[in-house]
Amino acid sequence: MWPDAPWVVGAADGAAAVPEPTDGADASNDFAERLLRRFLRLCESPRTRSTVLRLVRGSVSGQDAGGGAGGRFYTMLNRTVLSPVARVSGLQTSATRMELVASQLIGLAMMRYVLEVEPVSSLPLDDVVAMMAPAIRATLASPEIRPVD
């Protein structure tokens, strides 16, 4: 998943087939907004929706010993969303922060697409982005906590 190094720059592995916007909807240079839009498109695309939601469900089911579905979901999230957006944005941050951002995305997918909790499940994509982006920015801007030796 993430390299052992404490600092991560968007990885060089290619992005999977996530539909790119053609209407300029992802034109923002803001990492949090680009990340959320890419992730939500992945969850909503007819090509990828069933696979992504199966991985989301499996990641919390506890049925796979050794983190099977959870590990596969995190790998998919890293390769198709986190790394490509970080690479394009030139973001450099710690693996810990990116893992916390990933947990926010997993929680959003659970609430919006799996549990279908209202009003989250029916909010327009732009509203979800506007409401979630500040939380992701705050996670990325938080002070780094180092373990005590």
FILO-562407 format. One line per field, with one value per residue: residue number from 0; x, z, y of N, C-alpha, C, O in turn. Coordinates in steps of 0.02 Angstrom, whole numbers, padded with zeros to 5 digits, m for minus. Layout:
<lumtis>
roza: (NUM, ...)
nu: (X, ...)
nw: (Z, ...)
nv: (Y, ...)
cau: (X, ...)
caw: (Z, ...)
cav: (Y, ...)
cu: (X, ...)
cw: (Z, ...)
cv: (Y, ...)
ou: (X, ...)
ow: (Z, ...)
ov: (Y, ...)
</lumtis>
This chain:
<lumtis>
roza: (0, 1, 2, 3, 4, 5, 6, 7, 8, 9, 10, 11, 12, 13, 14, 15, 16, 17, 18, 19, 20, 21, 22, 23, 24, 25, 26, 27, 28, 29, 30, 31, 32, 33, 34, 35, 36, 37, 38, 39, 40, 41, 42, 43, 44, 45, 46, 47, 48, 49, 50, 51, 52, 53, 54, 55, 56, 57, 58, 59, 60, 61, 62, 63, 64, 65, 66, 67, 68, 69, 70, 71, 72, 73, 74, 75, 76, 77, 78, 79, 80, 81, 82, 83, 84, 85, 86, 87, 88, 89, 90, 91, 92, 93, 94, 95, 96, 97, 98, 99, 100, 101, 102, 103, 104, 105, 106, 107, 108, 109, 110, 111, 112, 113, 114, 115, 116, 117, 118, 119, 120, 121, 122, 123, 124, 125, 126, 127, 128, 129, 130, 131, 132, 133, 134, 135, 136, 137, 138, 139, 140, 141, 142, 143, 144, 145, 146, 147, 148)
nu: (00042, 00051, 00211, 00352, 00417, 00403, 00354, 00253, 00236, 00128, 00107, 00188, 00117, m00007, m00171, m00329, m00468, m00557, m00691, m00652, m00691, m00781, m00832, m00764, m00782, m00693, m00593, m00532, m00390, m00378, m00334, m00419, m00548, m00532, m00498, m00614, m00711, m00662, m00666, m00805, m00855, m00803, m00875, m01003, m01005, m01071, m00987, m00896, m00959, m01023, m00914, m00834, m00923, m00945, m00818, m00812, m00916, m00864, m00748, m00783, m00848, m00784, m00767, m00662, m00513, m00358, m00371, m00425, m00536, m00540, m00406, m00394, m00486, m00424, m00306, m00357, m00415, m00301, m00228, m00318, m00374, m00314, m00168, m00158, m00223, m00147, m00025, m00051, m00086, 00030, 00048, 00127, 00134, 00113, 00103, 00019, m00073, m00134, m00193, m00288, m00368, m00413, m00493, m00597, m00654, m00698, m00794, m00885, m00926, m00989, m01097, m01165, m01184, m01193, m01265, m01357, m01399, m01506, m01494, m01381, m01364, m01439, m01392, m01335, m01188, m01098, m01131, m01094, m00956, m00925, m00956, m00876, m00744, m00677, m00652, m00562, m00457, m00423, m00377, m00262, m00188, m00162, m00056, 00090, 00099, 00216, 00274, 00318, 00477)
nw: (00000, 00058, 00044, 00151, 00192, 00286, 00219, 00080, m00093, m00231, m00303, m00437, m00504, m00625, m00652, m00633, m00742, m00724, m00755, m00834, m00809, m00931, m00935, m00868, m00733, m00639, m00629, m00528, m00432, m00305, m00192, m00104, m00158, m00290, m00259, m00191, m00294, m00391, m00321, m00291, m00422, m00458, m00371, m00421, m00556, m00685, m00734, m00632, m00508, m00444, m00413, m00331, m00223, m00177, m00126, m00027, 00060, 00094, 00159, 00287, 00338, 00410, 00375, 00300, 00340, 00386, 00324, 00192, 00093, 00141, 00128, m00012, m00051, 00000, m00073, m00203, m00186, m00160, m00282, m00382, m00342, m00230, m00254, m00396, m00392, m00296, m00362, m00477, m00414, m00349, m00218, m00063, 00074, 00235, 00255, 00357, 00367, 00240, 00253, 00350, 00276, 00181, 00265, 00289, 00162, 00146, 00248, 00198, 00080, 00137, 00208, 00106, m00007, 00031, 00156, 00129, 00194, 00231, 00239, 00162, 00060, m00047, m00078, m00193, m00293, m00297, m00178, m00082, m00102, m00070, 00066, 00123, 00085, 00167, 00285, 00242, 00200, 00327, 00391, 00316, 00346, 00479, 00626, 00622, 00710, 00802, 00852, 01021, 01075)
nv: (m00059, 00095, 00168, 00129, 00241, 00394, 00504, 00542, 00554, 00577, 00422, 00330, 00233, 00192, 00264, 00186, 00149, 00275, 00377, 00527, 00698, 00793, 00915, 01011, 01001, 00956, 01046, 01114, 01162, 01125, 01004, 00927, 00946, 00895, 00763, 00716, 00730, 00641, 00519, 00509, 00502, 00379, 00296, 00316, 00289, 00187, 00087, 00057, 00057, m00060, m00143, m00060, m00033, m00163, m00190, m00092, m00134, m00261, m00224, m00189, m00295, m00394, m00525, m00572, m00642, m00570, m00448, m00451, m00402, m00271, m00233, m00245, m00147, m00032, m00033, m00016, 00111, 00187, 00171, 00216, 00336, 00415, 00420, 00461, 00588, 00655, 00656, 00735, 00853, 00884, 00858, 00830, 00732, 00651, 00472, 00435, 00541, 00529, 00404, 00433, 00521, 00430, 00352, 00442, 00447, 00315, 00309, 00404, 00339, 00228, 00287, 00359, 00272, 00135, 00118, 00214, 00334, 00466, 00643, 00626, 00531, 00579, 00704, 00827, 00802, 00911, 00978, 00885, 00882, 01016, 01016, 00914, 00938, 01038, 00963, 00866, 00948, 00999, 00884, 00858, 00970, 00961, 00953, 00850, 00701, 00621, 00459, 00420, 00375)
cau: (00000, 00093, 00282, 00373, 00442, 00351, 00326, 00228, 00217, 00085, 00144, 00194, 00076, m00060, m00240, m00376, m00516, m00607, m00711, m00628, m00744, m00772, m00864, m00724, m00805, m00637, m00540, m00504, m00323, m00383, m00327, m00477, m00603, m00516, m00501, m00684, m00746, m00638, m00692, m00877, m00867, m00788, m00931, m01065, m00999, m01099, m00932, m00857, m01000, m01034, m00850, m00814, m00968, m00931, m00758, m00829, m00953, m00819, m00696, m00808, m00886, m00745, m00769, m00598, m00456, m00299, m00387, m00436, m00574, m00517, m00342, m00407, m00518, m00374, m00261, m00394, m00422, m00235, m00208, m00363, m00396, m00266, m00104, m00163, m00241, m00089, 00027, m00071, m00087, 00096, 00043, 00173, 00110, 00130, 00060, m00032, m00126, m00171, m00235, m00345, m00410, m00446, m00547, m00653, m00686, m00733, m00853, m00931, m00955, m01036, m01158, m01200, m01199, m01210, m01320, m01403, m01425, m01529, m01496, m01316, m01369, m01471, m01362, m01298, m01116, m01064, m01143, m01052, m00888, m00919, m00961, m00824, m00676, m00643, m00629, m00503, m00404, m00402, m00337, m00197, m00152, m00151, 00015, 00111, 00112, 00269, 00273, 00369, 00522)
caw: (00000, 00061, 00056, 00222, 00207, 00319, 00174, 00019, m00150, m00274, m00331, m00509, m00537, m00664, m00627, m00667, m00787, m00691, m00805, m00824, m00828, m00994, m00929, m00826, m00664, m00595, m00648, m00468, m00412, m00235, m00185, m00073, m00206, m00343, m00229, m00180, m00359, m00423, m00282, m00301, m00490, m00455, m00338, m00458, m00625, m00697, m00746, m00572, m00447, m00409, m00386, m00275, m00166, m00150, m00086, 00033, 00105, 00118, 00202, 00355, 00358, 00456, 00353, 00271, 00385, 00358, 00289, 00122, 00056, 00164, 00095, m00084, m00059, 00012, m00131, m00258, m00170, m00169, m00352, m00428, m00319, m00190, m00288, m00455, m00375, m00263, m00412, m00518, m00371, m00322, m00145, m00026, 00142, 00267, 00245, 00410, 00346, 00183, 00279, 00382, 00222, 00154, 00311, 00277, 00099, 00159, 00286, 00152, 00037, 00178, 00223, 00046, m00056, 00059, 00204, 00098, 00247, 00208, 00171, 00130, m00001, m00102, m00090, m00256, m00287, m00281, m00108, m00043, m00109, m00032, 00138, 00145, 00069, 00224, 00332, 00212, 00206, 00397, 00405, 00284, 00377, 00551, 00643, 00621, 00776, 00799, 00909, 01072, 01080)
cav: (00000, 00154, 00153, 00133, 00309, 00433, 00555, 00512, 00596, 00536, 00365, 00330, 00183, 00224, 00265, 00142, 00182, 00316, 00426, 00595, 00745, 00828, 00980, 01055, 00996, 00939, 01093, 01144, 01141, 01106, 00931, 00897, 00946, 00847, 00696, 00698, 00721, 00579, 00464, 00505, 00476, 00308, 00263, 00326, 00266, 00120, 00039, 00041, 00060, m00123, m00167, m00017, m00043, m00229, m00184, m00052, m00179, m00313, m00197, m00181, m00354, m00436, m00594, m00592, m00641, m00539, m00386, m00465, m00352, m00206, m00220, m00235, m00082, 00020, m00034, 00015, 00182, 00217, 00172, 00250, 00401, 00454, 00433, 00503, 00657, 00684, 00667, 00793, 00913, 00896, 00853, 00789, 00728, 00588, 00415, 00436, 00588, 00501, 00350, 00465, 00545, 00370, 00332, 00487, 00427, 00252, 00327, 00437, 00287, 00188, 00327, 00381, 00220, 00069, 00126, 00261, 00377, 00532, 00670, 00618, 00491, 00614, 00770, 00834, 00791, 00974, 00993, 00838, 00907, 01078, 01002, 00869, 00963, 01069, 00912, 00836, 00999, 01003, 00824, 00865, 01026, 00950, 00941, 00780, 00672, 00570, 00415, 00430, 00317)
cu: (00044, 00164, 00298, 00397, 00386, 00321, 00310, 00215, 00175, 00126, 00143, 00150, 00015, m00128, m00282, m00425, m00571, m00627, m00686, m00684, m00729, m00800, m00825, m00742, m00749, m00578, m00506, m00433, m00322, m00382, m00390, m00536, m00592, m00523, m00573, m00721, m00725, m00667, m00768, m00894, m00854, m00846, m00995, m01063, m01029, m01045, m00899, m00897, m01004, m00969, m00830, m00858, m00961, m00869, m00771, m00865, m00906, m00767, m00718, m00844, m00850, m00743, m00702, m00542, m00397, m00313, m00400, m00471, m00554, m00452, m00350, m00439, m00466, m00325, m00293, m00399, m00355, m00218, m00253, m00383, m00340, m00202, m00110, m00179, m00182, m00034, 00011, m00067, m00019, 00097, 00096, 00150, 00127, 00080, 00004, m00090, m00167, m00215, m00296, m00394, m00448, m00503, m00608, m00690, m00726, m00797, m00906, m00965, m01005, m01101, m01198, m01225, m01220, m01269, m01374, m01439, m01444, m01511, m01431, m01323, m01400, m01443, m01330, m01223, m01080, m01073, m01100, m00980, m00878, m00919, m00903, m00753, m00642, m00616, m00565, m00444, m00378, m00359, m00267, m00155, m00136, m00077, 00030, 00126, 00161, 00264, 00330, 00411, 00528)
cw: (00000, 00073, 00130, 00241, 00238, 00274, 00107, m00033, m00194, m00310, m00406, m00543, m00568, m00631, m00666, m00707, m00748, m00741, m00788, m00844, m00894, m00991, m00885, m00752, m00615, m00608, m00588, m00456, m00339, m00228, m00157, m00121, m00262, m00319, m00221, m00246, m00392, m00386, m00292, m00372, m00493, m00424, m00379, m00530, m00634, m00708, m00683, m00508, m00410, m00378, m00325, m00214, m00135, m00105, m00022, 00083, 00136, 00166, 00274, 00380, 00408, 00435, 00325, 00323, 00350, 00316, 00215, 00084, 00077, 00131, 00021, m00095, m00050, m00046, m00191, m00247, m00181, m00243, m00396, m00406, m00285, m00228, m00350, m00439, m00340, m00313, m00454, m00478, m00344, m00246, m00116, 00047, 00172, 00251, 00297, 00391, 00288, 00205, 00315, 00330, 00191, 00199, 00303, 00213, 00109, 00198, 00243, 00107, 00075, 00188, 00160, 00002, m00027, 00106, 00178, 00150, 00217, 00260, 00132, 00063, m00060, m00115, m00159, m00244, m00267, m00207, m00063, m00044, m00066, 00044, 00164, 00134, 00128, 00275, 00306, 00215, 00278, 00415, 00376, 00315, 00450, 00565, 00644, 00692, 00769, 00860, 00957, 01075, 01151)
cv: (00062, 00132, 00160, 00203, 00350, 00487, 00524, 00566, 00551, 00484, 00367, 00278, 00217, 00220, 00216, 00183, 00216, 00369, 00496, 00643, 00779, 00898, 01028, 01051, 00982, 00986, 01125, 01118, 01120, 01030, 00900, 00893, 00896, 00775, 00673, 00686, 00656, 00518, 00455, 00481, 00401, 00269, 00266, 00302, 00197, 00067, 00015, 00034, m00006, m00150, m00126, m00030, m00113, m00227, m00144, m00097, m00231, m00288, m00189, m00244, m00397, m00509, m00618, m00586, m00608, m00478, m00394, m00409, m00282, m00186, m00207, m00166, m00026, 00024, 00000, 00090, 00218, 00224, 00215, 00320, 00440, 00471, 00475, 00576, 00691, 00700, 00729, 00857, 00930, 00893, 00807, 00790, 00661, 00534, 00414, 00483, 00560, 00443, 00378, 00494, 00486, 00347, 00377, 00467, 00362, 00266, 00360, 00385, 00244, 00225, 00341, 00324, 00153, 00075, 00172, 00305, 00445, 00584, 00659, 00582, 00528, 00685, 00771, 00828, 00855, 00993, 00948, 00863, 00969, 01066, 00959, 00896, 00997, 01018, 00878, 00885, 01002, 00943, 00832, 00920, 01015, 00937, 00866, 00757, 00615, 00525, 00430, 00367, 00292)
ou: (00073, 00177, 00262, 00396, 00328, 00267, 00349, 00186, 00187, 00175, 00101, 00145, m00012, m00140, m00270, m00423, m00625, m00583, m00698, m00719, m00671, m00793, m00852, m00719, m00756, m00521, m00456, m00419, m00270, m00426, m00413, m00570, m00637, m00551, m00591, m00759, m00768, m00689, m00791, m00942, m00890, m00864, m01038, m01115, m01015, m01056, m00875, m00872, m00991, m00970, m00811, m00833, m00970, m00868, m00744, m00846, m00908, m00743, m00676, m00868, m00882, m00720, m00688, m00527, m00387, m00270, m00386, m00439, m00550, m00443, m00317, m00422, m00465, m00304, m00262, m00389, m00354, m00195, m00229, m00408, m00320, m00184, m00071, m00150, m00168, m00001, 00055, m00048, m00009, 00141, 00110, 00146, 00154, 00022, m00053, m00148, m00228, m00270, m00351, m00455, m00508, m00555, m00665, m00752, m00781, m00850, m00965, m01026, m01057, m01155, m01260, m01281, m01260, m01319, m01431, m01500, m01404, m01512, m01427, m01291, m01388, m01468, m01300, m01198, m01035, m01027, m01073, m00947, m00829, m00884, m00883, m00707, m00582, m00564, m00520, m00388, m00317, m00310, m00218, m00094, m00100, m00040, m00011, 00162, 00148, 00251, 00385, 00383, 00563)
ow: (m00052, 00108, 00167, 00300, 00218, 00289, 00081, m00017, m00194, m00344, m00437, m00604, m00540, m00589, m00726, m00707, m00740, m00768, m00733, m00893, m00910, m01038, m00866, m00713, m00556, m00597, m00596, m00468, m00314, m00256, m00184, m00123, m00281, m00353, m00241, m00252, m00419, m00418, m00302, m00380, m00527, m00449, m00372, m00562, m00594, m00693, m00680, m00458, m00350, m00323, m00273, m00158, m00075, m00052, 00030, 00142, 00196, 00209, 00319, 00436, 00447, 00474, 00327, 00347, 00290, 00277, 00177, 00047, 00035, 00110, m00007, m00143, m00089, m00065, m00225, m00294, m00208, m00264, m00443, m00447, m00310, m00234, m00359, m00470, m00354, m00308, m00465, m00504, m00318, m00214, m00143, 00077, 00137, 00235, 00281, 00398, 00288, 00178, 00311, 00340, 00177, 00175, 00311, 00211, 00082, 00182, 00250, 00098, 00048, 00177, 00160, m00024, m00058, 00097, 00201, 00150, 00183, 00320, 00074, 00014, m00118, m00158, m00181, m00191, m00225, m00177, m00013, 00008, m00029, 00081, 00222, 00172, 00138, 00306, 00345, 00231, 00288, 00452, 00409, 00312, 00480, 00522, 00664, 00729, 00733, 00915, 00936, 01078, 01163)
ov: (00080, 00083, 00194, 00221, 00343, 00513, 00484, 00618, 00491, 00500, 00400, 00277, 00265, 00177, 00206, 00244, 00189, 00404, 00521, 00630, 00793, 00937, 01081, 01092, 00995, 00967, 01159, 01060, 01099, 00996, 00849, 00842, 00858, 00733, 00618, 00638, 00620, 00471, 00399, 00443, 00365, 00215, 00222, 00296, 00152, 00008, m00041, 00009, m00009, m00176, m00154, m00037, m00121, m00258, m00160, m00099, m00244, m00325, m00185, m00245, m00434, m00551, m00678, m00532, m00618, m00457, m00347, m00372, m00237, m00129, m00163, m00132, 00021, 00079, 00041, 00129, 00274, 00277, 00247, 00359, 00493, 00529, 00522, 00622, 00749, 00752, 00771, 00910, 00985, 00921, 00753, 00843, 00618, 00547, 00395, 00465, 00566, 00434, 00349, 00491, 00490, 00326, 00355, 00470, 00355, 00238, 00347, 00387, 00226, 00197, 00335, 00326, 00117, 00040, 00169, 00311, 00477, 00570, 00680, 00601, 00510, 00720, 00722, 00848, 00854, 01021, 00971, 00864, 00975, 01101, 00967, 00879, 00986, 01029, 00864, 00865, 01007, 00950, 00814, 00918, 01055, 00914, 00825, 00791, 00567, 00549, 00449, 00312, 00243)
</lumtis>
